Amino acid sequence: MKRYFKDIFQSIWTVLQGMKITGLHLFTRSCTLQYPSVKWELPERSRMRLFNKIEDCIGCGQCVRACPVDCIYMTTEKRNKEEPPIFAADGTPIKLRVTQFDIDMSLCCYCNLCTYPCPTHCLVMTPEYEFAVQAKQDFLYRFAKDEPQAPPKPAPSPRPAGAR
Amino acid sequence: MEYLRELLTQQVAGYDQLPEVLQIFLPMLLACLLCLGLVAFIPLVAIWGERKVSAHMQDRLGPMRVGGWHGWAQTIADGVKLLLKEDIVPAQADRLLFKLAPLVVFAGGFAAFVVLPFGESFIVSDLNIGVLYIAAISSLGVVGIIMAGWASNNKYALFGGMRAAAQIVSYEIPTVLAILTVVIPVGSLSMQEIVRAQSGGVFNWFIFQPVTFLAFWVVYLGTLAEVNRTPFDIPEAESELVAGYHTEYSGMRFAFFFLAEYANMFLVSALATTLFLGGWHGPGFLPGPAWFILKATALVFVQMWLRWTLPRLRVDQLMHVSWKVLLPISFLLVLAAGTLALWREGSP
Protein backbone atom coordinates (compact mmCIF):
# COMPACT_ATOMS: atom_id res chain seq x y z
CA MET A 1 0.00 0.00 0.00
CA LYS A 2 2.84 2.32 0.87
CA ARG A 3 4.52 1.40 -2.39
CA TYR A 4 1.34 2.25 -4.30
CA PHE A 5 1.19 5.83 -3.03
CA LYS A 6 4.93 6.22 -3.35
CA ASP A 7 4.65 5.22 -7.01
CA ILE A 8 1.90 7.75 -7.63
CA PHE A 9 3.82 10.61 -6.05
CA GLN A 10 7.02 9.60 -7.76
CA SER A 11 5.35 9.57 -11.17
CA ILE A 12 3.77 12.97 -10.58
CA TRP A 13 7.12 14.32 -9.41
CA THR A 14 9.03 12.97 -12.40
CA VAL A 15 6.41 14.32 -14.81
CA LEU A 16 6.78 17.74 -13.21
CA GLN A 17 10.54 17.51 -13.53
CA GLY A 18 10.23 16.66 -17.22
CA MET A 19 7.81 19.52 -17.73
CA LYS A 20 10.27 21.86 -16.04
CA ILE A 21 12.97 20.88 -18.53
CA THR A 22 10.75 21.30 -21.58
CA GLY A 23 9.35 24.50 -20.11
CA LEU A 24 12.84 25.92 -19.80
CA HIS A 25 13.65 24.91 -23.36
CA LEU A 26 10.54 26.74 -24.52
CA PHE A 27 12.33 29.99 -23.69
CA THR A 28 15.78 28.93 -24.86
CA ARG A 29 17.06 30.64 -27.97
CA SER A 30 16.40 28.53 -31.03
CA CYS A 31 19.46 27.17 -32.80
CA THR A 32 17.79 27.11 -36.21
CA LEU A 33 19.52 29.04 -38.99
CA GLN A 34 16.94 30.31 -41.47
CA TYR A 35 18.92 29.14 -44.44
CA PRO A 36 18.20 31.12 -47.59
CA SER A 37 18.10 34.43 -45.73
CA VAL A 38 20.84 33.64 -43.20
CA LYS A 39 23.86 31.55 -44.17
CA TRP A 40 26.78 29.90 -42.49
CA GLU A 41 30.08 31.67 -42.89
CA LEU A 42 32.20 28.80 -44.17
CA PRO A 43 35.84 28.44 -43.07
CA GLU A 44 38.41 29.81 -45.48
CA ARG A 45 39.76 26.40 -46.48
CA SER A 46 36.45 24.55 -46.88
CA ARG A 47 36.47 21.96 -49.64
CA MET A 48 33.62 22.96 -51.93
CA ARG A 49 33.61 23.85 -55.63
CA LEU A 50 36.92 23.51 -57.53
CA PHE A 51 38.41 26.49 -59.30
CA ASN A 52 41.32 26.62 -61.73
CA LYS A 53 43.12 29.88 -62.42
CA ILE A 54 43.85 28.98 -66.03
CA GLU A 55 46.42 31.79 -66.54
CA ASP A 56 48.76 29.99 -64.10
CA CYS A 57 48.11 26.45 -65.34
CA ILE A 58 51.12 24.87 -67.00
CA GLY A 59 49.16 21.83 -68.22
CA CYS A 60 51.28 19.30 -66.37
CA GLY A 61 48.30 16.97 -65.86
CA GLN A 62 49.26 15.92 -62.34
CA CYS A 63 45.76 16.75 -61.11
CA VAL A 64 44.27 14.49 -63.77
CA ARG A 65 46.43 11.63 -62.57
CA ALA A 66 45.69 12.33 -58.91
CA CYS A 67 41.92 12.40 -59.29
CA PRO A 68 40.45 9.15 -57.91
CA VAL A 69 37.20 9.52 -59.82
CA ASP A 70 38.64 10.88 -63.10
CA CYS A 71 36.51 13.96 -63.19
CA ILE A 72 39.15 16.31 -64.68
CA TYR A 73 39.51 16.30 -68.45
CA MET A 74 42.57 18.00 -69.90
CA THR A 75 43.87 18.43 -73.43
CA THR A 76 47.14 20.25 -74.16
CA GLU A 77 49.34 21.01 -77.14
CA LYS A 78 52.90 22.29 -77.43
CA ARG A 79 53.41 25.99 -77.86
CA ASN A 80 55.57 27.02 -80.82
CA LYS A 81 59.14 28.11 -80.11
CA GLU A 82 58.43 31.40 -81.94
CA GLU A 83 55.59 32.40 -79.61
CA PRO A 84 56.52 34.91 -76.88
CA PRO A 85 57.46 33.12 -73.64
CA ILE A 86 54.84 33.30 -70.87
CA PHE A 87 55.19 32.49 -67.21
CA ALA A 88 52.91 31.49 -64.39
CA ALA A 89 52.56 33.79 -61.36
CA ASP A 90 55.38 31.98 -59.53
CA GLY A 91 57.72 32.24 -62.52
CA THR A 92 57.30 28.73 -63.94
CA PRO A 93 57.55 28.90 -67.79
CA ILE A 94 54.36 27.73 -69.52
CA LYS A 95 55.34 25.47 -72.39
CA LEU A 96 51.99 23.83 -73.06
CA ARG A 97 48.81 25.42 -74.33
CA VAL A 98 45.84 24.11 -72.30
CA THR A 99 43.00 23.82 -74.80
CA GLN A 100 40.66 21.87 -72.58
CA PHE A 101 40.40 21.93 -68.82
CA ASP A 102 36.97 20.61 -67.75
CA ILE A 103 35.93 19.51 -64.30
CA ASP A 104 32.72 17.57 -63.87
CA MET A 105 31.56 18.63 -60.39
CA SER A 106 28.79 16.01 -60.45
CA LEU A 107 31.52 13.35 -60.31
CA CYS A 108 33.85 15.18 -57.93
CA CYS A 109 34.19 13.57 -54.52
CA TYR A 110 35.68 16.67 -52.86
CA CYS A 111 38.76 14.75 -51.69
CA ASN A 112 41.11 17.67 -52.42
CA LEU A 113 43.77 15.28 -53.80
CA CYS A 114 44.06 17.19 -57.08
CA THR A 115 45.13 20.44 -55.45
CA TYR A 116 48.20 19.06 -53.60
CA PRO A 117 50.30 18.08 -56.63
CA CYS A 118 49.54 21.32 -58.52
CA PRO A 119 53.02 22.93 -58.90
CA THR A 120 51.72 26.46 -59.45
CA HIS A 121 48.84 26.25 -56.96
CA CYS A 122 46.36 27.29 -59.62
CA LEU A 123 43.83 24.51 -58.86
CA VAL A 124 42.09 25.27 -55.55
CA MET A 125 38.92 24.40 -53.70
CA THR A 126 36.71 27.38 -52.91
CA PRO A 127 34.15 27.79 -50.11
CA GLU A 128 31.43 28.29 -52.75
CA TYR A 129 28.77 25.63 -52.10
CA GLU A 130 25.54 26.88 -53.67
CA PHE A 131 25.89 25.65 -57.24
CA ALA A 132 22.87 23.42 -57.75
CA VAL A 133 21.77 23.33 -61.39
CA GLN A 134 18.76 22.09 -63.31
CA ALA A 135 20.59 19.82 -65.78
CA LYS A 136 23.40 17.39 -65.07
CA GLN A 137 25.63 18.64 -67.90
CA ASP A 138 25.69 22.10 -66.29
CA PHE A 139 27.95 20.61 -63.63
CA LEU A 140 30.74 20.50 -66.22
CA TYR A 141 32.88 23.57 -65.57
CA ARG A 142 35.08 24.65 -68.49
CA PHE A 143 38.17 26.64 -67.54
CA ALA A 144 40.30 26.57 -70.71
CA LYS A 145 40.44 29.77 -72.77
CA ASP A 146 42.93 28.94 -75.53
CA GLU A 147 41.79 27.52 -78.87
CA PRO A 148 43.81 24.63 -80.35
CA GLN A 149 46.11 25.93 -83.13
CA ALA A 150 47.89 22.80 -84.39
CA PRO A 151 45.75 20.11 -86.04
CA PRO A 152 44.49 18.01 -83.12
CA LYS A 153 46.34 14.84 -82.25
CA PRO A 154 44.54 11.80 -80.79
CA ALA A 155 43.36 12.96 -77.38
CA PRO A 156 45.76 12.06 -74.56
CA SER A 157 43.18 12.55 -71.83
CA PRO A 158 41.90 9.38 -70.12
CA ARG A 159 38.32 10.23 -70.97
CA PRO A 160 37.18 12.85 -73.49
CA ALA A 161 34.84 15.51 -72.23
CA GLY A 162 31.15 14.79 -72.44
CA ALA A 163 31.64 11.04 -72.70
CA ARG A 164 30.13 9.33 -69.72
CA MET B 1 -30.38 30.22 -28.67
CA GLU B 2 -33.26 31.93 -26.85
CA TYR B 3 -30.97 34.92 -26.51
CA LEU B 4 -30.23 34.89 -30.23
CA ARG B 5 -33.95 34.79 -31.02
CA GLU B 6 -34.61 37.72 -28.70
CA LEU B 7 -31.75 39.61 -30.29
CA LEU B 8 -33.12 38.96 -33.79
CA THR B 9 -36.61 40.00 -32.70
CA GLN B 10 -35.29 43.26 -31.33
CA GLN B 11 -32.79 44.10 -34.04
CA VAL B 12 -34.39 42.85 -37.27
CA ALA B 13 -37.56 44.75 -38.23
CA GLY B 14 -40.51 42.48 -38.90
CA TYR B 15 -38.80 39.38 -37.57
CA ASP B 16 -41.77 38.53 -35.35
CA GLN B 17 -44.06 38.65 -38.42
CA LEU B 18 -42.19 35.68 -39.95
CA PRO B 19 -43.77 32.22 -39.74
CA GLU B 20 -43.25 30.59 -36.36
CA VAL B 21 -41.16 27.79 -37.89
CA LEU B 22 -38.70 30.24 -39.42
CA GLN B 23 -38.51 32.22 -36.19
CA ILE B 24 -37.25 29.08 -34.44
CA PHE B 25 -35.25 27.71 -37.33
CA LEU B 26 -33.17 30.78 -38.20
CA PRO B 27 -31.52 31.15 -34.78
CA MET B 28 -30.78 27.42 -34.88
CA LEU B 29 -29.08 27.78 -38.25
CA LEU B 30 -27.11 30.80 -37.08
CA ALA B 31 -25.98 29.06 -33.91
CA CYS B 32 -24.93 25.97 -35.89
CA LEU B 33 -22.95 28.09 -38.34
CA LEU B 34 -21.23 29.87 -35.44
CA CYS B 35 -20.35 26.52 -33.90
CA LEU B 36 -19.10 25.12 -37.19
CA GLY B 37 -16.97 28.18 -37.72
CA LEU B 38 -15.54 27.78 -34.25
CA VAL B 39 -14.88 24.06 -34.71
CA ALA B 40 -13.11 24.78 -37.98
CA PHE B 41 -11.21 27.78 -36.67
CA ILE B 42 -9.94 26.38 -33.36
CA PRO B 43 -7.97 23.50 -34.95
CA LEU B 44 -6.38 25.90 -37.43
CA VAL B 45 -4.95 27.95 -34.59
CA ALA B 46 -4.28 24.93 -32.37
CA ILE B 47 -2.32 23.03 -35.03
CA TRP B 48 -0.16 26.06 -35.72
CA GLY B 49 0.25 26.51 -31.97
CA GLU B 50 1.20 22.88 -31.49
CA ARG B 51 3.85 23.08 -34.19
CA LYS B 52 5.23 26.24 -32.65
CA VAL B 53 5.18 24.88 -29.09
CA SER B 54 6.82 21.62 -30.12
CA ALA B 55 9.44 23.47 -32.16
CA HIS B 56 10.39 25.86 -29.40
CA MET B 57 10.52 23.08 -26.82
CA GLN B 58 13.09 21.40 -29.07
CA ASP B 59 14.98 24.68 -29.65
CA ARG B 60 13.70 24.92 -33.21
CA LEU B 61 11.60 27.62 -34.84
CA GLY B 62 8.79 25.70 -36.52
CA PRO B 63 6.94 27.13 -39.52
CA MET B 64 8.32 30.58 -40.29
CA ARG B 65 7.56 31.29 -43.97
CA VAL B 66 3.93 30.93 -44.99
CA GLY B 67 1.93 34.11 -44.44
CA GLY B 68 4.79 36.26 -43.22
CA TRP B 69 4.60 36.63 -39.45
CA HIS B 70 5.93 33.38 -37.89
CA GLY B 71 4.25 31.22 -40.51
CA TRP B 72 0.73 31.87 -39.24
CA ALA B 73 -0.83 30.68 -42.52
CA GLN B 74 0.93 27.31 -42.50
CA THR B 75 -2.18 25.38 -41.42
CA ILE B 76 -4.29 27.07 -44.09
CA ALA B 77 -1.75 26.12 -46.75
CA ASP B 78 -1.68 22.55 -45.42
CA GLY B 79 -5.46 22.44 -45.43
CA VAL B 80 -5.58 23.57 -49.06
CA LYS B 81 -3.00 20.93 -49.93
CA LEU B 82 -5.04 18.21 -48.22
CA LEU B 83 -8.18 19.39 -50.02
CA LEU B 84 -6.49 19.14 -53.41
CA LYS B 85 -5.11 15.65 -52.83
CA GLU B 86 -6.48 12.58 -54.52
CA ASP B 87 -9.27 10.84 -52.64
CA ILE B 88 -7.98 7.29 -52.14
CA VAL B 89 -10.09 4.42 -50.86
CA PRO B 90 -8.18 1.13 -50.54
CA ALA B 91 -9.42 -1.58 -52.89
CA GLN B 92 -10.21 -4.07 -50.12
CA ALA B 93 -11.79 -1.51 -47.79
CA ASP B 94 -15.40 -1.42 -46.71
CA ARG B 95 -16.25 1.63 -48.79
CA LEU B 96 -19.32 2.84 -46.91
CA LEU B 97 -17.80 2.56 -43.44
CA PHE B 98 -14.50 3.95 -44.68
CA LYS B 99 -16.17 7.09 -45.99
CA LEU B 100 -18.51 7.45 -43.02
CA ALA B 101 -15.90 7.09 -40.26
CA PRO B 102 -14.26 10.55 -40.45
CA LEU B 103 -17.69 12.16 -40.46
CA VAL B 104 -18.77 10.24 -37.35
CA VAL B 105 -15.55 11.20 -35.54
CA PHE B 106 -15.95 14.83 -36.51
CA ALA B 107 -19.68 14.93 -35.74
CA GLY B 108 -19.05 13.65 -32.22
CA GLY B 109 -16.72 16.52 -31.44
CA PHE B 110 -18.89 19.04 -33.24
CA ALA B 111 -22.11 18.08 -31.51
CA ALA B 112 -20.54 18.48 -28.07
CA PHE B 113 -19.83 22.16 -28.77
CA VAL B 114 -23.58 22.78 -28.49
CA VAL B 115 -23.58 22.80 -24.69
CA LEU B 116 -20.32 24.67 -24.07
CA PRO B 117 -21.10 27.80 -22.04
CA PHE B 118 -18.90 30.44 -23.65
CA GLY B 119 -20.65 33.23 -21.79
CA GLU B 120 -23.63 34.09 -19.65
CA SER B 121 -26.00 33.96 -22.63
CA PHE B 122 -23.42 32.70 -25.12
CA ILE B 123 -24.48 29.08 -25.29
CA VAL B 124 -26.25 27.30 -28.10
CA SER B 125 -28.46 25.21 -25.88
CA ASP B 126 -28.33 25.05 -22.10
CA LEU B 127 -29.56 21.47 -21.75
CA ASN B 128 -30.54 20.47 -18.24
CA ILE B 129 -28.45 17.32 -18.74
CA GLY B 130 -25.53 19.13 -20.34
CA VAL B 131 -22.74 17.21 -18.59
CA LEU B 132 -24.33 13.86 -19.35
CA TYR B 133 -24.83 14.95 -22.96
CA ILE B 134 -21.15 15.84 -23.33
CA ALA B 135 -20.01 12.59 -21.75
CA ALA B 136 -22.30 10.66 -24.08
CA ILE B 137 -21.73 12.52 -27.34
CA SER B 138 -17.97 12.76 -27.02
CA SER B 139 -17.86 8.96 -26.76
CA LEU B 140 -19.42 8.83 -30.22
CA GLY B 141 -15.96 9.47 -31.56
CA VAL B 142 -14.78 6.03 -30.51
CA VAL B 143 -17.43 4.45 -32.74
CA GLY B 144 -15.99 6.39 -35.65
CA ILE B 145 -12.46 5.33 -34.73
CA ILE B 146 -13.41 1.64 -34.63
CA MET B 147 -15.27 2.09 -37.92
CA ALA B 148 -12.15 3.63 -39.46
CA GLY B 149 -9.91 0.87 -38.09
CA TRP B 150 -12.19 -1.91 -39.24
CA ALA B 151 -13.11 -0.49 -42.64
CA SER B 152 -9.49 0.17 -43.63
CA ASN B 153 -8.85 -3.60 -43.79
CA ASN B 154 -5.35 -3.03 -42.49
CA LYS B 155 -3.84 -4.70 -39.46
CA TYR B 156 -2.32 -1.50 -38.09
CA ALA B 157 -5.55 0.41 -38.49
CA LEU B 158 -7.49 -2.38 -36.78
CA PHE B 159 -5.00 -2.48 -33.92
CA GLY B 160 -5.32 1.27 -33.53
CA GLY B 161 -9.09 1.08 -33.53
CA MET B 162 -9.19 -1.70 -30.94
CA ARG B 163 -6.69 0.09 -28.71
CA ALA B 164 -8.67 3.32 -28.98
CA ALA B 165 -11.84 1.51 -27.98
CA ALA B 166 -10.19 -0.14 -24.96
CA GLN B 167 -8.55 3.09 -23.88
CA ILE B 168 -11.50 5.42 -24.27
CA VAL B 169 -13.94 3.05 -22.58
CA SER B 170 -11.52 2.55 -19.68
CA TYR B 171 -10.86 6.22 -19.11
CA GLU B 172 -14.50 7.23 -19.50
CA ILE B 173 -15.32 5.63 -16.14
CA PRO B 174 -12.92 7.53 -13.82
CA THR B 175 -13.58 10.73 -15.77
CA VAL B 176 -17.34 10.58 -15.38
CA LEU B 177 -17.02 9.57 -11.72
CA ALA B 178 -14.72 12.52 -11.07
CA ILE B 179 -17.17 14.82 -12.87
CA LEU B 180 -19.82 13.58 -10.40
CA THR B 181 -17.91 15.23 -7.55
CA VAL B 182 -18.80 18.55 -9.15
CA VAL B 183 -22.37 17.57 -9.92
CA ILE B 184 -23.07 16.50 -6.31
CA PRO B 185 -22.50 19.91 -4.63
CA VAL B 186 -24.13 21.82 -7.53
CA GLY B 187 -27.12 19.52 -7.71
CA SER B 188 -27.59 20.04 -11.44
CA LEU B 189 -26.23 18.65 -14.69
CA SER B 190 -26.73 21.90 -16.57
CA MET B 191 -23.48 23.52 -17.66
CA GLN B 192 -24.69 27.04 -16.85
CA GLU B 193 -25.82 25.99 -13.37
CA ILE B 194 -22.36 24.56 -12.71
CA VAL B 195 -20.70 27.77 -13.86
CA ARG B 196 -23.08 29.89 -11.76
CA ALA B 197 -22.30 27.79 -8.70
CA GLN B 198 -18.68 28.97 -9.01
CA SER B 199 -19.46 32.69 -9.08
CA GLY B 200 -18.07 35.16 -6.59
CA GLY B 201 -14.31 35.14 -6.68
CA VAL B 202 -11.54 32.81 -7.68
CA PHE B 203 -11.77 30.75 -4.50
CA ASN B 204 -15.27 29.60 -5.36
CA TRP B 205 -13.93 27.78 -8.41
CA PHE B 206 -14.12 24.05 -7.92
CA ILE B 207 -10.39 23.61 -8.49
CA PHE B 208 -9.82 25.40 -5.15
CA GLN B 209 -12.36 23.33 -3.21
CA PRO B 210 -11.14 20.40 -1.07
CA VAL B 211 -12.48 17.33 -2.94
CA THR B 212 -12.88 18.72 -6.43
CA PHE B 213 -9.26 19.83 -6.45
CA LEU B 214 -8.20 16.20 -6.81
CA ALA B 215 -11.09 15.48 -9.15
CA PHE B 216 -9.75 18.10 -11.56
CA TRP B 217 -6.55 16.14 -12.06
CA VAL B 218 -8.45 12.90 -12.55
CA VAL B 219 -10.69 14.56 -15.13
CA TYR B 220 -7.72 16.18 -16.83
CA LEU B 221 -5.84 12.89 -17.13
CA GLY B 222 -8.94 10.97 -18.17
CA THR B 223 -9.90 13.43 -20.88
CA LEU B 224 -6.30 13.55 -22.06
CA ALA B 225 -6.55 9.82 -22.63
CA GLU B 226 -9.96 10.13 -24.25
CA VAL B 227 -8.68 12.44 -26.95
CA ASN B 228 -5.70 10.12 -27.60
CA ARG B 229 -3.00 12.60 -26.77
CA THR B 230 0.50 11.67 -25.65
CA PRO B 231 1.30 10.03 -23.23
CA PHE B 232 -1.92 8.16 -23.98
CA ASP B 233 -1.61 8.09 -27.76
CA ILE B 234 -1.29 4.35 -28.22
CA PRO B 235 -4.20 4.24 -30.74
CA GLU B 236 -2.07 6.11 -33.26
CA ALA B 237 1.39 5.23 -31.87
CA GLU B 238 3.40 6.13 -34.95
CA SER B 239 6.43 4.09 -33.95
CA GLU B 240 4.45 0.85 -33.68
CA LEU B 241 1.28 1.22 -35.74
CA VAL B 242 2.34 3.52 -38.62
CA ALA B 243 -0.50 5.93 -37.86
CA GLY B 244 -3.06 3.72 -36.10
CA TYR B 245 -6.66 3.97 -37.16
CA HIS B 246 -6.04 6.58 -39.87
CA THR B 247 -3.18 4.71 -41.56
CA GLU B 248 -5.14 4.27 -44.79
CA TYR B 249 -6.63 7.74 -44.85
CA SER B 250 -5.33 10.57 -46.99
CA GLY B 251 -6.39 13.96 -48.21
CA MET B 252 -9.51 15.53 -46.78
CA ARG B 253 -10.62 12.42 -44.88
CA PHE B 254 -7.35 12.47 -42.96
CA ALA B 255 -7.82 16.19 -42.40
CA PHE B 256 -11.18 15.42 -40.78
CA PHE B 257 -9.51 13.11 -38.26
CA PHE B 258 -6.89 15.74 -37.61
CA LEU B 259 -9.47 18.49 -37.23
CA ALA B 260 -11.51 16.30 -34.90
CA GLU B 261 -8.47 15.61 -32.72
CA TYR B 262 -7.77 19.28 -32.19
CA ALA B 263 -11.43 20.20 -31.81
CA ASN B 264 -11.68 17.47 -29.16
CA MET B 265 -8.62 18.82 -27.38
CA PHE B 266 -10.32 22.17 -27.08
CA LEU B 267 -13.58 20.49 -26.14
CA VAL B 268 -12.18 18.58 -23.17
CA SER B 269 -10.25 21.65 -22.05
CA ALA B 270 -13.44 23.68 -22.25
CA LEU B 271 -15.24 20.99 -20.25
CA ALA B 272 -12.57 21.11 -17.54
CA THR B 273 -12.81 24.91 -17.60
CA THR B 274 -16.55 24.79 -17.12
CA LEU B 275 -16.46 22.23 -14.35
CA PHE B 276 -13.45 23.36 -12.35
CA LEU B 277 -12.05 26.69 -13.52
CA GLY B 278 -15.17 28.80 -13.14
CA GLY B 279 -16.19 28.83 -16.81
CA TRP B 280 -16.70 32.38 -18.02
CA HIS B 281 -16.14 33.96 -14.61
CA GLY B 282 -13.18 36.26 -14.31
CA PRO B 283 -12.14 39.83 -13.53
CA GLY B 284 -14.33 42.35 -15.31
CA PHE B 285 -11.77 43.87 -17.66
CA LEU B 286 -12.37 41.05 -20.15
CA PRO B 287 -15.78 39.77 -21.32
CA GLY B 288 -16.92 36.30 -20.24
CA PRO B 289 -16.28 34.45 -23.53
CA ALA B 290 -12.73 35.81 -23.60
CA TRP B 291 -12.07 34.41 -20.13
CA PHE B 292 -13.58 31.09 -21.10
CA ILE B 293 -11.46 30.76 -24.26
CA LEU B 294 -8.37 31.97 -22.41
CA LYS B 295 -8.71 29.33 -19.69
CA ALA B 296 -9.45 26.58 -22.19
CA THR B 297 -6.47 27.62 -24.30
CA ALA B 298 -4.22 27.48 -21.26
CA LEU B 299 -5.33 23.91 -20.63
CA VAL B 300 -4.74 23.06 -24.31
CA PHE B 301 -1.25 24.45 -23.93
CA VAL B 302 -0.60 22.17 -20.96
CA GLN B 303 -1.80 19.24 -23.08
CA MET B 304 0.77 20.16 -25.72
CA TRP B 305 3.40 20.68 -23.04
CA LEU B 306 2.77 17.16 -21.74
CA ARG B 307 2.86 15.77 -25.25
CA TRP B 308 6.32 17.12 -25.95
CA THR B 309 7.61 16.05 -22.54
CA LEU B 310 6.46 12.51 -22.01
CA PRO B 311 6.99 9.29 -23.94
CA ARG B 312 4.09 6.99 -24.74
CA LEU B 313 2.75 4.53 -22.16
CA ARG B 314 2.68 0.81 -22.82
CA VAL B 315 -0.76 -0.79 -23.20
CA ASP B 316 -0.56 -2.56 -19.83
CA GLN B 317 0.71 0.60 -18.12
CA LEU B 318 -2.18 2.49 -19.66
CA MET B 319 -4.70 0.03 -18.27
CA HIS B 320 -2.90 0.08 -14.93
CA VAL B 321 -3.24 3.85 -14.64
CA SER B 322 -6.91 3.75 -15.48
CA TRP B 323 -8.18 0.76 -13.50
CA LYS B 324 -5.80 0.62 -10.57
CA VAL B 325 -5.03 4.28 -9.93
CA LEU B 326 -7.63 6.63 -11.35
CA LEU B 327 -10.68 4.44 -10.72
CA PRO B 328 -10.12 3.87 -6.95
CA ILE B 329 -9.25 7.52 -6.51
CA SER B 330 -12.35 8.69 -8.30
CA PHE B 331 -14.57 6.29 -6.28
CA LEU B 332 -13.09 7.69 -3.08
CA LEU B 333 -13.63 11.21 -4.37
CA VAL B 334 -17.30 10.53 -5.10
CA LEU B 335 -17.66 9.11 -1.61
CA ALA B 336 -15.94 12.12 -0.09
CA ALA B 337 -18.01 14.57 -2.15
CA GLY B 338 -21.23 12.85 -1.10
CA THR B 339 -20.23 12.87 2.59
CA LEU B 340 -19.26 16.51 2.35
CA ALA B 341 -22.58 17.42 0.73
CA LEU B 342 -24.53 15.53 3.40
CA TRP B 343 -22.51 17.15 6.18
CA ARG B 344 -23.07 20.63 4.76
CA GLU B 345 -26.78 19.95 4.40
CA GLY B 346 -27.02 18.65 7.95
CA SER B 347 -25.21 21.51 9.65
CA PRO B 348 -26.31 24.82 8.19
Boltz contact constraints between the chains, C-beta under 6 A:
constraints:
  - contact:
      token1: [A, 18]
      token2: [B, 309]
      max_distance: 6.0
  - contact:
      token1: [A, 19]
      token2: [B, 305]
      max_distance: 6.0
  - contact:
      token1: [A, 19]
      token2: [B, 309]
      max_distance: 6.0
  - contact:
      token1: [A, 22]
      token2: [B, 57]
      max_distance: 6.0
  - contact:
      token1: [A, 22]
      token2: [B, 308]
      max_distance: 6.0
  - contact:
      token1: [A, 22]
      token2: [B, 309]
      max_distance: 6.0
  - contact:
      token1: [A, 25]
      token2: [B, 57]
      max_distance: 6.0
  - contact:
      token1: [A, 25]
      token2: [B, 59]
      max_distance: 6.0
  - contact:
      token1: [A, 26]
      token2: [B, 56]
      max_distance: 6.0
  - contact:
      token1: [A, 26]
      token2: [B, 57]
      max_distance: 6.0
  - contact:
      token1: [A, 28]
      token2: [B, 59]
      max_distance: 6.0
  - contact:
      token1: [A, 30]
      token2: [B, 59]
      max_distance: 6.0
  - contact:
      token1: [A, 30]
      token2: [B, 60]
      max_distance: 6.0
  - contact:
      token1: [A, 30]
      token2: [B, 61]
      max_distance: 6.0
  - contact:
      token1: [A, 31]
      token2: [B, 59]
      max_distance: 6.0
  - contact:
      token1: [A, 32]
      token2: [B, 60]
      max_distance: 6.0
  - contact:
      token1: [A, 32]
      token2: [B, 61]
      max_distance: 6.0
